[in-house]
Amino acid sequence: MKPKLFIYVCFIVESQLVLAQSSVKNTNEYLNQVPPGLVPKVFAPGLVSLNDQLEFGSVFSKDGRDFFYAIDVHGKAETRVMKLVNQKWTSSEQILVGEKYSYNDPFLSPDETKLYFISDRAMDGTGEKKDYDIWYIQRTGLKWSAPINAGKAINTEKNEYYVSFSQKGDLYFSSNRGTKEKGYDIYRSTLSQGIFQQAIALKETVNTQYYEADVFVAWDESYLIFCADRPEGYGKGDLYISFKGENGTWTQAKNLGKAINTSGHELCPFVTRDGKYLFYSSNNDIYWVSMDVLKKQN
């Protein structure tokens, strides 16, 4: 039988090890950045958000160990990734880049085996640029497949922009397939037996005669955050929020106000899987802010 003192010492050592591991984990979260409060701050300045660079959509994996984001390089978008390996973040690595096509606004599928994005690439991957479609690459181990078009239930001869998923696998995106003046509405394609169904536009509480795009849907589909350009807005494009009502319909969308929106353009919203932080692009940089800033919106 082990002496009580030995057991006690082991307990202390193990406890300290757990605390140390927890501390390391917390230290390495979100690229080692100090979390924001109720005031939005630039995310990873000098590392991700650079003064001479335009950043677009971004997304963290569920475990926070992969960070995907898109940037503009000489007028063409490319998607990059940073990874947490052995408690250290790797340098930015190109994951989707081409000589003439853009690869923008990455978003992971619910099971994180696919990375979705938008691109103006030709269907055969060699022809002239076309309208923007939604595509994805499939992950097998540490490798990704060649780009795969998401299909006719989602894509049309017009532009399809931005992607987000609910827990059930339903896909939300925007498209200018309509006939409005500015042309973009938000659509939803339900997933049934592994197949995306024909996309349907959301109702007038979300879509209007103006511009609605770049939609993020909550994991439980309790709310939507999206970009809209409306007369009452603060700038070129603002972030709005709509909640799922008890009857399953979306409530009238509300502007997120001056706490988030500026005279510039706010777009590409993403909320981390733990529900703690809202990421979005503004004035050429990626910003993040505590989700507590949105609690008064409901």
C-alpha positions in Angstrom: 0.0 0.0 0.0 1.4 3.4 -1.0 2.1 5.9 1.8 -0.4 8.7 2.1 2.3 11.3 1.7 3.3 9.8 -1.7 -0.3 9.8 -2.9 -0.7 13.4 -1.7 2.5 14.5 -3.5 1.4 12.8 -6.7 -2.0 14.5 -6.5 -0.3 17.9 -6.2 2.0 17.2 -9.1 -0.8 15.9 -11.3 -3.0 18.9 -10.3 -0.2 21.3 -11.2 0.4 19.5 -14.5 -3.3 19.8 -15.4 -3.2 23.5 -14.5 -0.1 24.0 -16.5 -1.7 22.2 -19.5 -4.8 24.3 -19.1 -2.7 27.4 -19.0 -0.8 26.5 -22.1 -4.1 25.8 -23.9 -5.6 29.1 -22.9 -2.4 30.9 -23.8 -2.4 29.5 -27.3 -6.0 30.1 -28.1 -6.8 32.5 -31.0 -3.2 32.8 -32.2 -2.1 33.9 -28.7 -4.1 37.1 -29.0 -5.5 38.9 -25.9 -9.4 38.5 -26.1 -11.4 41.6 -26.8 -14.2 43.0 -24.6 -17.2 45.0 -25.7 -15.1 47.2 -28.0 -14.1 45.6 -31.3 -10.3 45.3 -31.9 -8.2 44.3 -34.9 -7.5 40.6 -34.8 -3.8 39.6 -34.8 -2.4 42.9 -36.1 0.9 42.5 -37.9 0.3 38.7 -38.1 -3.1 38.3 -39.9 -4.4 41.8 -40.2 -1.7 43.8 -42.1 -1.8 47.5 -43.1 -1.0 46.8 -46.8 -3.4 43.9 -47.1 -7.1 43.4 -47.5 -8.6 40.6 -45.4 -11.9 38.8 -46.1 -13.7 35.9 -44.4 -12.2 33.8 -41.6 -13.1 30.8 -39.6 -11.6 28.8 -36.7 -12.0 25.0 -36.4 -14.1 23.7 -33.5 -11.1 22.9 -31.4 -9.5 26.2 -32.3 -6.3 24.6 -33.7 -6.9 25.6 -37.4 -7.5 29.2 -38.6 -8.5 29.7 -42.2 -8.8 33.2 -43.7 -8.7 34.9 -47.1 -6.7 37.9 -48.3 -6.4 40.0 -51.4 -3.2 39.7 -53.4 -2.9 42.0 -56.3 -6.7 42.0 -56.9 -7.1 38.2 -56.5 -8.2 36.4 -53.4 -6.4 33.4 -51.9 -7.2 31.3 -48.8 -4.6 30.6 -46.1 -4.3 28.5 -43.0 -2.4 28.7 -39.7 -2.2 25.7 -37.4 -1.5 25.0 -33.8 1.2 22.3 -33.8 3.1 21.3 -30.7 1.8 24.3 -28.8 3.0 26.7 -31.5 1.2 28.4 -34.3 2.6 27.8 -37.8 3.3 30.6 -40.3 0.5 31.4 -42.8 0.3 28.8 -45.5 -1.4 29.1 -48.9 -4.1 26.4 -49.2 -6.2 27.7 -52.1 -4.4 29.9 -54.6 -4.3 30.1 -58.4 -2.7 32.1 -61.2 -6.0 33.6 -62.4 -8.8 32.5 -60.1 -9.9 33.9 -56.7 -10.5 31.6 -53.7 -12.3 33.5 -51.0 -14.4 33.3 -47.8 -13.5 29.8 -46.3 -16.0 28.0 -44.1 -15.8 24.5 -42.6 -18.6 21.9 -43.0 -20.2 20.8 -39.7 -18.0 17.6 -39.5 -15.0 19.7 -40.7 -14.0 17.2 -43.4 -14.7 19.8 -46.1 -13.6 23.4 -46.5 -16.2 25.5 -48.5 -15.3 28.7 -50.3 -16.3 30.8 -53.3 -14.4 31.0 -56.5 -14.7 32.4 -60.0 -12.8 29.4 -61.4 -14.0 27.7 -64.6 -15.7 24.4 -64.1 -12.8 22.5 -65.7 -10.3 24.5 -63.7 -8.4 25.7 -66.8 -10.8 28.0 -68.7 -11.6 31.7 -68.4 -13.0 33.1 -65.2 -16.8 32.8 -64.7 -19.3 34.0 -62.1 -18.7 33.1 -58.5 -19.8 29.6 -57.4 -19.6 27.8 -54.1 -17.0 25.1 -54.0 -15.3 22.8 -51.5 -12.3 20.7 -51.0 -12.4 17.4 -49.1 -9.9 16.5 -46.3 -8.4 13.1 -46.1 -5.8 12.9 -43.4 -3.5 15.8 -43.9 -4.3 16.3 -47.5 -7.0 18.2 -49.4 -8.7 17.2 -52.6 -8.9 19.3 -55.8 -11.8 21.8 -55.7 -15.3 20.3 -56.2 -18.3 22.4 -57.3 -21.2 22.3 -54.8 -23.8 21.6 -57.5 -26.8 23.0 -59.2 -29.1 23.0 -56.2 -26.9 25.8 -54.9 -25.0 27.4 -57.8 -26.5 29.2 -60.8 -25.3 31.3 -63.7 -25.2 34.3 -61.3 -22.9 34.9 -58.3 -23.1 32.8 -55.1 -21.4 34.4 -52.1 -20.2 33.4 -48.7 -21.2 30.2 -46.9 -22.2 29.1 -43.4 -23.8 25.9 -41.9 -26.2 25.0 -39.2 -25.6 22.0 -37.0 -28.0 20.0 -39.1 -25.9 20.7 -42.2 -28.3 23.3 -43.8 -26.3 25.7 -45.9 -26.9 29.5 -45.9 -25.4 31.8 -48.6 -26.3 34.8 -50.8 -26.8 35.1 -54.5 -27.8 37.8 -57.1 -30.0 35.4 -59.0 -32.9 37.7 -58.2 -34.0 40.7 -60.1 -33.6 43.4 -57.4 -31.7 46.6 -58.1 -28.6 45.5 -56.2 -29.4 41.9 -56.8 -28.3 40.0 -53.6 -30.6 38.0 -51.3 -29.9 35.3 -48.6 -30.8 31.7 -49.4 -31.0 28.4 -47.5 -30.5 24.9 -48.9 -31.5 22.1 -46.5 -29.5 18.9 -46.3 -31.6 15.7 -46.8 -30.0 12.3 -46.8 -26.6 13.9 -47.6 -27.9 15.9 -50.6 -28.5 19.6 -50.8 -32.0 20.5 -51.8 -33.0 23.4 -54.1 -32.1 26.7 -52.4 -34.9 28.9 -51.2 -34.7 32.7 -50.5 -35.5 33.8 -46.9 -38.6 35.9 -46.3 -39.0 39.7 -46.2 -37.9 40.0 -42.6 -34.4 39.3 -43.8 -34.4 40.0 -47.6 -35.5 43.4 -48.8 -35.2 45.4 -52.0 -31.7 46.3 -51.0 -28.4 44.3 -50.7 -28.2 41.3 -48.3 -25.2 39.0 -48.3 -22.4 37.4 -46.2 -24.7 35.5 -43.9 -23.6 33.6 -40.8 -26.1 31.2 -39.1 -25.8 30.2 -35.5 -25.0 26.5 -34.9 -28.5 26.0 -33.5 -30.1 28.3 -36.1 -31.3 30.6 -33.3 -30.0 33.7 -35.2 -28.5 35.1 -38.4 -25.9 37.8 -38.7 -25.5 39.2 -42.2 -24.2 42.2 -44.2 -26.8 44.6 -45.7 -26.6 48.0 -47.5 -29.7 49.9 -46.5 -30.7 53.6 -46.4 -30.7 53.6 -42.6 -27.2 52.1 -42.4 -24.0 53.8 -41.1 -21.8 53.1 -44.1 -21.2 51.1 -47.2 -22.5 47.9 -45.6 -23.6 47.1 -42.0 -24.0 44.0 -40.0 -27.6 43.1 -39.1 -29.1 40.3 -36.9 -32.3 38.4 -37.1 -33.6 35.8 -34.5 -35.5 32.6 -35.1 -39.0 33.1 -33.6 -41.1 30.5 -31.8 -43.0 29.7 -35.0 -39.8 29.1 -36.9 -39.8 32.3 -38.8 -37.1 35.0 -38.8 -37.7 38.2 -36.9 -37.3 41.6 -38.5 -33.6 42.1 -38.9 -32.0 44.8 -36.7 -28.9 46.9 -37.4 -26.1 46.0 -34.9 -25.5 49.7 -34.3 -22.5 51.9 -33.8 -20.9 49.3 -31.4 -20.1 47.3 -34.5 -20.8 49.3 -37.7 -18.8 52.2 -39.0 -18.9 54.6 -42.0 -16.9 51.9 -43.8 -18.0 48.4 -44.8 -18.6 45.6 -42.3 -18.9 42.1 -43.8 -17.9 38.4 -43.5 -19.3 37.7 -40.0 -18.4 34.5 -38.1 -19.1 33.5 -34.5 -16.7 31.0 -32.9 -18.2 27.6 -32.0 -18.0 28.3 -28.3 -20.2 31.4 -28.9 -17.7 33.8 -27.3 -16.5 36.0 -30.1 -17.8 37.6 -33.3 -15.3 37.9 -36.1 -15.9 40.2 -39.1 -14.1 42.2 -41.7 -14.1 46.0 -41.5 -12.0 48.7 -43.3 -9.6 46.1 -44.8 -8.9 44.3 -41.5 -10.4 41.3 -39.5 -11.9 42.4 -36.2 -13.2 40.5 -33.2 -15.4 41.4 -30.3 -17.1 39.7 -27.3 -20.5 38.3 -28.2 -21.7 40.0 -25.0 -22.0 43.2 -27.1 -25.0 41.6 -28.9 -27.0 40.4 -25.9 -29.1 43.5 -25.8 -30.2 42.9 -29.4 -32.6 40.1 -28.6 
